Amino acid sequence: MDRAIAPATQNQRQRRRWLLGTGFLVLLLAGVLAFRSVLKPSLRRADVLTAAVETGDVEAALTAAGVIIPGREAVITSPIQSTIRRVAVAVGARVAPGQTILELDKELANSALAKLDDEQRRNQNKNSQIQLSLEGNLTDLRAQASVQAVKVRSLQSALRDEQRLLEIGGGTAETVRQAELNLRVAQLENERLARQIQTQRQANAADVRELGYTVSMQQRSITELASKLRQADISSQQPGVLTWVNENLGTTVQAGDALARVADLSSFRVRATISDAYAEALHAGDPVVVRINGTDVRGAVASISPAVDKGVVTFYAQLDNPHHPALRANLRADVFVVTRAHRGVLRLRNGPFYQGGKEQPVFVLSGGRAVRRTVRFGDSNFDFVQILSGLRAGEQVVVSDMKDHLDTPELTLHD
């Protein structure tokens, strides 16, 4: 015969079933959570770089390659055609004004100068001969004019005699007319000689001036060559450092060929090149930032070359502090030409995360997690990117390359 189960026993069995069910559910939930934690993507905190969103200035800039060059550099050229005889100063040495740097062979120039001197003496002698000849011609014309003047006076006297004879009946009208005609012819000849003398004087003066010009030009050539001979011992007109010299002894150089360069290394400027694709955006006076081994020196675009060479444009920049201790001749530098400036805006340090677009997702740190968020960007430069929306000042953003996680909404960061 079955007996009824006591209520206490039933309650105990019910509690046991509830406990077993609850334990199973807890174990199941723990397993699910553990499985999810295993599948959830994560990164080591040490493997990512982060930066804080801050308020500051962002200058949009074009990047150019630059070289530091001396503020002033004198190129010394050969004054004559000659050969290099001796180099007196080594590259890198300081030179004083007037100090001989290089000597040229003067023998050929001395021979040319002697030839010019001989030609000048010949011109001067020729000038004297021509002047004597011209003066002789003028003297002959004057003598002819004097003879003709006497003849005119004689014919005037003969005309008066014929006129008196005609008055007293001892002459004829025909003889008077003949005397008048003879006098008129003599007077015309006298006037012709006077004009010829005047013309001869003017021609003599023109010839003398022409000879004077020849002698003067020859003298200038002599003076110029003598001056070039004095400059054949090549020297600098300003103090500085010898940055280059033609050391090829015996080499023939033409007049105007560069022989040496002397630079004033107390001040510097920048020569930079940029792609011709940005030529329209480049203007004289644009601010520039010159970065030399982590040191920034500001300046402005001074001049832009009008020619494009192999797809690049060359421009020169003057520096606000051309005596900065970081400046060295021929030192390479990054040059940033500022095209726009934004003051007091949200900005984030530039890094591999930035793809150059106006809008892209980034990962923002929040309680041990990196949460994806879409952010709108403005202008950028080598250092910073302008934030237009999507971030607040003080937030920490992952600036490492995160392109492999752009489809992940959230990442867990662990040590």
C-alpha positions, 0 to 999 in steps of 0.5 A: 500500500503506497504512502503519501510523501511528506510535504517536507520531503516534497519541498526539499526535492523541489528546492533541489530541482530549482538549484540544479536548474539555476546552476545549469543556467548560470553555467550556460550563461558563463559559457556563453559569455566566455565564448563571446569574449573569446570571439570579440576582437581585441588589441594590446594597448602597447601596440597602438598609438593614441593622441588627444584631441586638442584646441590649437592652430592648423595651417594647411601647407604644401610640402616641398624639398629644400636645401639651405644655401648661403644668403650671399654667394659670390661667383668669381669668373675668369677675366681673360682666356687663360690656363689655371696656374696655381690654387692658393686657398683650399675649399672650406678656408676663410678668405679676406677681401683681396686675398689671392685664391687662384692664379692664371697664366698671364703670358698670352694676355701680356702679349695681347696687351703689347700688341694693343699698345703697338696698334695704339702708337700706330694709330696716333702716328697715323692721326698726326699724318692725316692731320698734317695732310688735312691742314696742307689741303686747307692751306692750299685752298686758302692760298688759292682764295688769296690769289683769287681775291687779288684777281677780283681787286684787279678786275674791279680796278680795270672795270673802273678804268673802262667806265671812266674811259667810256665817260670821256669817250675813249672807250666803248660800252662793249669793253665795259660789259666785258670787264663787268663779266670778267669781274663777275666770274672772278667773284663767283670763283672767289665765293666757290673757294670760300665755300670749299674752304668752309667745307674742308674745315668741316671735313677736317674736323670730322676726320679728326673726330673719327681718328680721335674715336679710334684712338679713344676706343683703342685706349679703352681696350688697353685699359680694360685688358690691363685691368683684367691682367691685374685681376688675373690673380683671382681674389674675393671682394668680400670676406667669406668661406671658399665653397668651391674652386676649380683645382684643375691645374693647366686647364684652359678657361674662357673669359667668364667661366666660373673659377670659385665661389665665396659664400657669406655663411653668417646668414642663410636662405632656402632653395626649394623645389615643388611639383609643377602641379602646385605652381598655381597655389604658390605665391610670392610672400606665402609663409613657409615653415622650414623643418631642420632635424626637428627644428622649425624656422619660419620665413616667406617665399621671396621669389619663384622661378618662371621656368619649369624644369623636369616637372618641378618649380624652383622657389627661394625663401627668406627666413625670419631668422637667417642666423639660426644656429640650426642652419648649415650650408647644403643641409636638406630640409622639409619646406612647408608652404602655408596656403591657409591658416585656422586659429583656435580649432579642434585638431588631432596629431597627424598619423597613419590613421588619416587617409586624407579624406574629408570623412572617415571612421576613427577609434576613440578610447572609452573605458578600455575599449576602442569604439569606432566613430565617424569623424569629419576632417578639414585641412591638414598638414604634416603635424595636425589634422583639423576636426570639423565634427565627431570628436570633442576636446580631450578625447583619446583617439587611436592614430595608428593604422587601423585599416584592418579594423574599419569594419569592427564597431568596437575593439577591446584593449588589454595589457 
